[in-house]
Amino acid sequence: MKDELFLRGAQVPMTKEAVRALALAKLELH
């Protein structure tokens, strides 16, 4: 996942499930 996609997504209201999924994806990359 590219950082610009992550930043762009962060500007949009997200559900707790979406936030959790993004957080897990970030942790898996790093």
C-alpha positions as a Python dict, from the first residue, in 0.01 Angstrom:
ca = {
    (1, 'M'): (0, 0, 0),
    (2, 'K'): (139, 339, -101),
    (3, 'D'): (165, 618, 154),
    (4, 'E'): (-26, 863, -66),
    (5, 'L'): (-317, 621, -80),
    (6, 'F'): (-303, 587, 299),
    (7, 'L'): (-294, 966, 349),
    (8, 'R'): (-576, 1016, 101),
    (9, 'G'): (-784, 753, 280),
    (10, 'A'): (-710, 916, 617),
    (11, 'Q'): (-894, 1229, 503),
    (12, 'V'): (-1213, 1030, 458),
    (13, 'P'): (-1428, 932, 758),
    (14, 'M'): (-1370, 562, 822),
    (15, 'T'): (-1539, 297, 1030),
    (16, 'K'): (-1356, 131, 1317),
    (17, 'E'): (-1327, -184, 1106),
    (18, 'A'): (-1159, 11, 823),
    (19, 'V'): (-918, 180, 1065),
    (20, 'R'): (-834, -156, 1220),
    (21, 'A'): (-775, -314, 878),
    (22, 'L'): (-546, -28, 772),
    (23, 'A'): (-356, -44, 1099),
    (24, 'L'): (-302, -420, 1061),
    (25, 'A'): (-193, -373, 699),
    (26, 'K'): (60, -108, 804),
    (27, 'L'): (196, -331, 1079),
    (28, 'E'): (234, -622, 837),
    (29, 'L'): (433, -407, 592),
    (30, 'H'): (667, -292, 866),
}
